Amino acid sequence: MFTPELAPYLQPSPCVESDAPAVRAFAARVTEGAANDRERAVRLFYAVRDEIRYDPYGIVLTPEFLGASSVLARGAGFCVAKAVVLAAAARAVGIPARLGFADVRNHLTTERLRAHMGTDVFVFHGFTELFLGGRWVKATPTFNRSLCDRFGVTPLEFDGMSDSLLHPFDAAGQRHMEYLRDRGTGVDVPFDEMRAVFAEYYAGLADDASRGDFEREAEADRARAGGGWDPALDGVPAARLVATTTAMAIPTRHAPNLPGSGIRLVPDMPICQTDLPIDWYQPEFQPYAEEYLALPDRLPETVLPWMDAYIRPALAALGERVMLLAHYYMGGEIVKLVERYGGHIADSYQLALQTQRHPEVKIFVESAVHFMAESIAILARPDQDVWITNPKSGCTMEMLAKDYMVTPVFDDLHARYGDDLLVIAYMNTSGRVKALAGRTGGAVCTSSNAKAVVDWALRQNTKIFFVPDRHLGEVVAGWCGLGPDALFQWPGGLDGSAQSIAALPAAERERLDRARMVLWGSFCGVHTVFTPAQVAYWRGRGYRVLAHPECPKVVVDVADGAGSTSYLWKAMTDARPGDKLAIATEGHFVRNARTQGALRGVEVVNLADVPREQFGGMGCGCATMSRNDPPHLVAILDLLRRGAPPDLNHVLPGDAVNEHTGTRERLPDAERAVLIRDARRALEQMIAITER
């Protein structure tokens, strides 16, 4: 519930024109079908980020020029203009929003803009703060994706829970954005103060109507520096896709029950996404990160020798006792490196099976997210240990379905339906939530087996509580023959935990009683950006469209095929030269598929990467999932070799790690034993359904 103090941030103001018809139409289009404020905010962020081109020229400090409707009409604007549009659209859909300002030094500005401004300091850099989940969250939609490609910077992402601030480094380890001074927040643009400060810094640049093409300038500057940019290959020049480095790879270290990905490293393929600042690493990892950040570039010929110096001795010392694992979604090309060092890449289902299938392995090192590592640990034998390279690597969907959010709802439903309630827990949940499934005789599912698991559950003639993905739940329900009337949508996150059956209107309680499936209202922000219009665009140009079932059902229904990450990756590797695929899933996965497809003569695009003038590009990767990079892998393996791995990286069933602070809550032994029993029962039920 909003307090009176928030009222000014919900009202229209001179620039933040939340009542303007163009703004309201834009906000309604972007947020149509969104389940809650967080999902609406995430959608609005990406729409403003990519549908409005960043233009640092032509700055006129007037309400008419910086009004949200005017910026939308131009389709371009500088940071303050884009922040205004995001704030206006947020207020238009009932989300309190204010403008924030800071002075920053942009180390990667273009030569022309630096000369035009006379400095690389940007005063009154603008961003937006949105009131979500009871607190203000920073969102910076400044740089559109195509501009980031030209600069070699990963586009900023936003999950509605963590602050989205400009990157301190680019993908090559160069300084990017340095925050110098906080200038506070406000309801609208502080024109008088901005004019005075602009006059001090820029000698009359305010109200300068000059024009430039910042993206072309960035491309030209990078080309002169030898960077090269090819939009078809996302930074990998096609002319140099030759002579692989696979000869340097370590052979697969264990009997293969997982197929190889076919990923190849090539000489000038960038290995890593935007580098993390030092204080994002655990203290024990910081010395490794400092060495890595000091490397002159992020190319295999530079990074691999540095990694080899640590990883090869570690693997030699640990021998066959260790197995490296990674998920397809990991950013920074970490999947290429894990497989190069003899590890395996798989989807979450196959990762979970490895402790059972490899009893000879005693140490599993996982470069993925915490819920995946915990699932491996739940199925592990007493003499097997699971380690995660970064315990803060998480999943926004799981963060909207924490046990303290879901358990009150489960208790409410169980009190009403008793043994007729059966929980299906998607793999993207903690062990504590998976244990609820086990307690009811339910099962875990993944995107690869969700239909089989839900089919099985429906045959039990019970009411299904499907946690946590509303979109996967709707898709799978449709695959199993259930219509909308058989589904009841429960809110996700804290909104879900606050709702009770008793508080529902009588008609809603009756609808709940009739429903075959109750869907927890969490979602993956990465997958909600896709639309049927994008499907039509690419299909009209000869592409086969494939979607992950975490996409909205309206997208999956019109796609040519849908399935898990393994399904999507296999579609690329099985494609013939000349085939064209448009894939709707997480951006890092699609980039890897695009690069590997190019080596096979297969063209791969991200479904959302359509021309800006029609739709606005996307192609984002999951920010929380991709918090693993080469220093994390190097550090954990070297510390394991030395017998000094941090206990925080040791994953036990029931561990709850705060994705923001890295703090961990560990269950007492007795409670953990109960959790293992119940969660393992749900995982083993999934395996039995899938493998039969």
N, C-alpha and C positions, 0 to 999 in steps of 0.2 A: 504494500500500500504506500502511495506517495505522500510525503509530508508537505505542509504549506511552503517550506523552504524550496521545494522543487518546482513550484508553480511557474516561476519565470522561465524555467528551462523547458516548459511544455507549450509556451505561447509563441506566436509569431513575433518577429522583430524586424527592423528595417532591412537587414540583409538575410537573416534566417527566416525566409518567407514560407513558413510551414503551411500557410493557408493559401498559397498561390496555386491555381489550377495545374500548372505544369509540374510543380513539385509534388502535389498530391497524386497526380497521374503516374509520375515516375515512381513514387514510393509504393503505390498500389500494385503497379506492374511487377516490381522487383520482389515484393514480399508476399505475393499471392500464394496461398496454401501453406505459408510458414506456420509452425505450430506454436511458437512463443516469441517473446521479445528477443531472446538471445539469437534465435534463428533469423528473425527479421533483421537484427543488427548486423549479423554476419553477411547476409545477402546484400544489404545496403552498402556495406563497406566495399565488397568486391565490385559492385556495380559502379560506384563512384570511382574506385581505383582505376578501372579499365575502360569505362565508357566515356570518361572525361579525360582527355589528353592533358598531360602536364605541360604547361606553357609558362616559363618564367619571364617572358617578354610581355609588353603591353600591359603594365600594371597601372591601373587607374583607381585611386583611392576614393571612390564615391559609392554610396549605397546602390545607385543605378547600375554601375558596372559590376559590383561584387554581389549583387542580389542573386539569390539561388536560381531564380527563374532565368535571369540573364546568363548566368554561367551554363545552365543546362542548354539554353538556346545556342550558345557558341560551341558547346562540346569541348571546351578547353579552358584552362585556368591555372594559376599558380597555386601554391600550397594553401593559402588562406581561402581562395575561391573554392577549392575542392572540399576543404573542411566545412565551409559554409553550407555547401550542398548536402553533405552527409548529416550535418546537424539539423538542417531544415527537413530533410526526408525522415530522419528519426523522430523529430517532434510530430511530423504529420501522421505517424503511425503510433503515437502515444508513448514514445521512449524519451525521457528527459535527456537533453543534450546541451552542451555548452562548448564554447570555443576555447582552445588553449594556445599559448604562444611561447616561443623560446627562440633565443639566438643560437644559430648553429654555424659551424664551419664545414662547408662541403668540399672535401678534398678531390672530388671527381667531377667538378663542374667543367664545362667545355672552355676552350681557349677564348672563343668569341664572347661567351657570357661573362667570363672573368674580366675581359677587357671592357665590356659594356658596363659592368657594375663597379669596376675598379678594385674589387676585393673578392675573396671567396667566403666572406662572412655574410650569412643571410639573417638579417634581423627580422624579428616578428615572423619567424617560420610558424605556420599555422597547422594545427591538428584539431581533432575533435575528442571530446570526452563524453561517453555515454553512460547513463546510470543503469547498470545491469546487475542483478543478483545482490542488490543492496549496497553497491559501491560504484564509484566512478572508475571507468576503464578507458584508457587512452587508445585511440584508433587513428592511424596516420595513413590516409588513402592517397598520398601525394603522387608517387611514381607509378605510372601504368606499366603493365608487364612488358610491352614491346620496348619501352625505354630502358627498362632494367636489363633486357637481353642485350641491348647495344652497349650498356655500361659494364656488363658482366656482374650484375648484382642480382641476387635472388629477390623476387618481388616480396614485399612485406605481406604477411598473412595476419589473419585476425580470427580468434575463436570465441570472442565475446566474453572471455574470462581473464585473459592475460593482456597486459599492455602491449600494444603494437607500436614500437618505436623504430626509427631508422637505424639501419645496420652500421656498426662502427667500422667494419671492414668489407671489402668486396671479395669475390671468389678467388682472386689472386693474392689475397693477403694485404692489399693496399688499403690505406686509410680511406674511409668513405665519409661518414658523417660524425661530427664531434659536437656534442651539446655543450654550449658555453654559458647560457644564462636562462633561467626560467622567468618569463614575463607574466605568469599568472593566467587566470581564466576569466571568461565573462560571458554574458548573455549574447553579445553581438560584437562586431568589429569595433575596436577603439580607434576611430579614425584620427582624432586630434593627436593622440599620443603617437600613432604610427607615422603621421605626417612629420612630426617633429623629429623623430628618430631617423626616418628616411632621409630627411634633409641633412642631418648630421653625418650619416654614413655614406650617402649616395649622391650628394650634391645635386639635388633636383631630379633624381630619377623617378620619384613618385609622379604619377599621372603621365608617364612616358608611354606613348602609344606605339612605339617601335615594335617591329615584329622579327621573329627568327624561327627557324625550324630546329628545335633543340635535339630531336631524335637524329636528324641527319648530321648535325654537328657532332653528336656523340659517336655516331658510326664512323664519321670521317676521322675524328681524333683517335679512336681505337685502331682504325686501319693504319694510320700513320705510326702508331706505337707497335704495330705488328700483331694486334689481337685478332683481327679478322672476325667477321660475323656473317653467318649464313642462316637465315631464318628457317630454312628447311631442316637444318640439323642442330639448331639451338646451340651454336657456338663451336661446332666441330666442323672445320672446313672439309668439304667432301673430297677435295683433291689430295688430301693427305691421309685418307682412310686406307692405309697400307700397312705392311710389315707389323704384325701384331707382336705383343710382348709375352704371349702365353708361354713361350719357351722358358721364361723365368719363373713360371708358376710352380707351386708345390702340388704334386699329384693328390687326388682325393685320398684322405687318410683312413677311410673306413669302407667296409663293404657297402656299395651304393644301393640303398633302397630309395634314394631320391635321384631323379634324373638331373643331369647338368643343365644349367640355364642356357648354355651356348653363348654367354656374354664374353666378349673379347675386349681387352684393353688395347688401345692403339696409341702411337707415340704422342700425339698432341691432344689427347682426350682429357679435359679437366676432371680431376678426381673428386673434388670436394665442393660443396655448396659454400655459401657465405660463412666465413670463419666465425666461431663464437669468441666473445671476449674472455680474457683469462679468468675473471671472477665467476664465469659460468661453469668452470671445472672444479672438481673436488680438489682440496689442497694437495692430496697425494698425486693428482694427475697434472697439476699445473707445470711442473718442470718439463714434462713431455710436450705440453701444449706450447710452452714458450719456445722450445726447439722447433716445433712444427711451424709456428707463426713466423719464425725467422727465416724459413726457407724462401728462396727467391721467387718460386712460382708453385703452382699446384698441378704440374704435369707429371705423368707416371715416371719419366726419366729422372725427375728430381725427388718425388715423394717416395717411390718404391725403395730406392737404396736406403733412405732413412728408416723406413719401416722394417726393411730386411734386417737391419743391424740389431733390432730388438726382437722381432717376431721369430726369425729363424732360430736363434738360440733358445727362445722360450719353447717353441714347438719341439725342438730336439730334446730339451730337458723333460718336458711333460709327456712326450711320446704318444702312444696310442690311448693314453688315459684322457685326452682332451679332444673335444669336438667343437668346432666353430659353427654357429648358426646365424642366419639373418633372414629377414622377411623382405619380400619384393619391394615394399613401400619405402624402405630406408633411403633417405636422401644422401647427397654427397657422394654418390656412386659407391657407398660403403659395401653394397652387395657385390660389386666387382672385386673388391679387395678380399672379402671373406672367402669367396670361392677361389680366388687366386691362391690363398694360403691353405687350400685343402678343405675348406668348409663347405657348407651346403646352404642353398637358398631355397625357400619353400613358402607356401602359404601357412596360415596359422594352424590348420588341421595337421598337416604333415610335421610341422615343428613339434607339436605336442606329443607325437608318437615316438620321438627319437630316444627317450630314456628307456622305453619298453623294448624297442627294436635293437638297442645297442647296450646290453648289460655290461659289456667290457669297458665302456666309457664311464669314467668316474667324474669328469669335470666337463660341464657344458657351458660354453661362453656364448651368450646370445647378444647379437647386435640388433635389437628390435625394441619392443615396448614392454612395459612391466607386466601387463596382463598375460602376454605371451610367455614370458619367462616364468611367471607364476604357474601357468598351466603345465609347463614342462616339469616344474618342481612338484606339483601335486601328484603327477604320475611317476615320479622318480622313486627309485629304490633307496633304502636307508644309506647305502654306500655311494650314492650319486649326489653331487652338488651342482647347483645351477648358479651361474654368475651373469650379471648383466653389465654391459659396458657403461651404460648411463642410467641409473635408477630414476632420473627425472624424465626419461622418455616415456610419454604417455599417449593417451587417446582422448580427444575431446568428447567423443560419444560416451566413453567409459566415465569421464569426469562428470557427465550429466546423469550418471546412474550409479553413484556411490552407494555402498551398503546402507549408510545412514539415511539416504534418500528413499531407497527402494523398500527397506525392511518395514517401515510403518505401513506402507501400502499393502505389502504382502500380508502383514498381520491382519489388516482390515479385510482384505479379500478372503483370507483363510478363515477368519471368524464367521464370515457369511456363507462360504461355500464348503468349508471343511475339506474332506478327502476328495471332493470333486474338483479341487483346484490342482493343476499341474503346471509347474514352472519350466519354461524353455529359456535357458540363459544363452544368449549369443556369446561367442568366444570373447568378444570385446567387453568383458566384465571381469571384476576381481574374483578371487577365489571365494570371498565371503558371499558374493551374489550367486556364484555357481553352487555353493553349498545349499542355498535355498531350493535350487532345482533338485538336488539330490534328496533333500528332506521330503519332497513331495513325490518322489519316484520319477522325476522328470529327467531331462537331458540337456547337455550343452549342444549347440549347433554352430557351424561356420557357414560362410556363404557358399561353400562347395557342397554341403550336405543338408542345408536348411530344409529343402523340400522333403527329403526323405525323413528327417526328424519330425517335422510338423505332420506329415502323413501318418507317421507312427503314433504321434500324440493324439491326433483326431480319432484314431481307431480305439483309443482307450476310453472314448466317450466321456471326456472330462472337459472342464473349462480351462483354457490355456492362458497363462500369464506370460506373455512374450517380452523379454527384457534383453537389450534396451532399445533396439533400433526400430522406430516406427515405420521407416520406409522399407527396410527388409521385411518386416512383419507384413506390411500390406502387399508387397510383391509376392512373397511366398504364400500368403493366404489365397491370392488370386491363382497362383500355380496349383494350389490344392483344391480349387473349386469353390472357395468362399467368396461371397460378395460383400459389399460395404456394410450391409445390415447385420452381418455376422461378426463385425469388428466393433470394439469400443476403444476409443483413443483416450488414454490417461495422460495427463501432462508429464513432462520429464523434469529433471533437476529438482531444485528446491520447491518449485511450484507443485510438482507432483507429490512430494512428501507432505505438503501442507493441505492437500485435498483429501477429504474423507468421503466415504459412501454416504454417511448420514447427512452430509451437507449438500448432496446432489438433489436437484429437483426430482420429484416423484417420477416424471417421465424418463429422466436420465437413469434413475435406478432401475426402472423397468427395462430400459434398453440394455443396461449393463447385465441384468439377469438373463436376457435373451442371447447375449453375445457368446460366440464360441471362443473368440480370442480377445483378450485385453492387451493392448499394445502400449508399452511404456514409451513416452514421447520424446526419447532422446533421438539424436541424429548425427550424421557426419557432415560438418559444414563443407568439407571438400566436395562431397557428392551432391549437395543440394543446388549447386550452381548450374546443373545441366537442364536443358529444356527440350521439348519436342521440336521447337523451331530450329534448334541447332542440328537435331537429327535430320530434319528435312533439308537443311542447307547442304550438309556433307553428302547425304544420299543422292541429292540432285547433281552432285559433281562426281559421281561414280564410286563413292566410298562405301564399304561395308561398315555398318555402325554396330559396335559392341559396347555393352554397358555392364558395370558392376551392379549387383542387386541392392546395394545401399543407395543407389540413385532413386529419385522419386518414381513411383509406379508409372506415372504418365510417360516417363522417358523409357523405362524398361519395356513397356507395352509396345512402343513403336520402334524399338531397336531391332536389328537383325539377329541379335543373339545377346545373351546375358549369362554371366557366371563369375566365378571367383577369380582371384588374381592368377591362379594356376591356369584356369581356362583362358583368360585373356592373354597370358604370356604364350601359351601353347598356340593360340590362334596366330600370333605373330611369327613364331618359329615354324609353323606349318604352312604359312602363306607362301605363294609362289612369286618369283620375280615379276614385278609389274603390278602386283596386288596393292590395293589402297585400303587402309583401315583407319576409321575414326573411333577412338577409344574414350569412353567416359569413365574415368576413375582418377585416382590420386596422381598429381602432377609428376612426382619423381619417377613413379612407375612408367608413365607415358614417355618421359624423356629417355629413360633407359631403353624402352621398347623402340622409340624413334631411332635412336643411335644404332641399336643392333639390327633393326629392320633395314636401315640404309646399307649396312654391310651385306645384306641379302638381296638388295634390290626391291625391298618392300617399303612403301611409303606409309608412315604412321603419323597421325595428327591427334592432338587432344580435341575432343568433341567441342569444347567451349572456345577453342582458338579460331574464331571466325572473324571476318573483317569488322573493325571497330565501328564503322559507320552504320552497320546493321545491328550488331549484337553487343559488341565489347568482348575483348579477349579474356582468357582466364588462365588455365593451365597451372593453377597453384598446386603446391605440394603441402602435405600435412606438417605443420610447424612442430607440433609436439612429438610426432613420431620420429622426426628426423634429427633428433638431438644426439645422434651418434656420428662420430667422424673419426678420421685416422688416429688422432691422439688418444681417443677413448679406447680404441682397440689395442693400440700399442701399449698403453699404460696398464690395462688390466692383465694382459698376457705377461708383460715383464714383471709386474708385481706378483703374479701367481708363481712365476719362475723363482722369484726371490723369497717366496713364502710370506709376503706381506700385503696381500690384497685387502682393501678396505672392507670392513664388515658390511657397510651400507650396500655394497654391490652383491652381497651374498643374498640370494632370493630364497625365502622360506614361504610355504603356503600361509596365507592369511596376512602377509605383510601389506601394510597400507602406506604408500609413499606420497607425500605432498609434491605434486609436479612443479610447484612454484618455489618452495623452500628446500626441498630435498629431505625434509625430516621424515622419519619413519616411525610407524606404530607397529610393534610386533606383539603377536598374541602370546599369552602364557602357553606352556607346553600342553596342558590338558585341553585348552580350547583349540589349539592348533590340531591336535589329534582328532577331535570331533570334526573340525572343518575338513581335514584331509579325507576322512571317511565319507562325508556327504558329498564333497566336491568331486572326489574320485569316482564315486558312484555315478554322478551325472556325466562325467567325461567318459567313463567306460560304457555307459548306455549309448552315448553317441557313437563310440567306436563300434559297438556291437551292431547298431543299426546300419552304419556306413559300410562295414567290412563284410556283412553277410552276403 
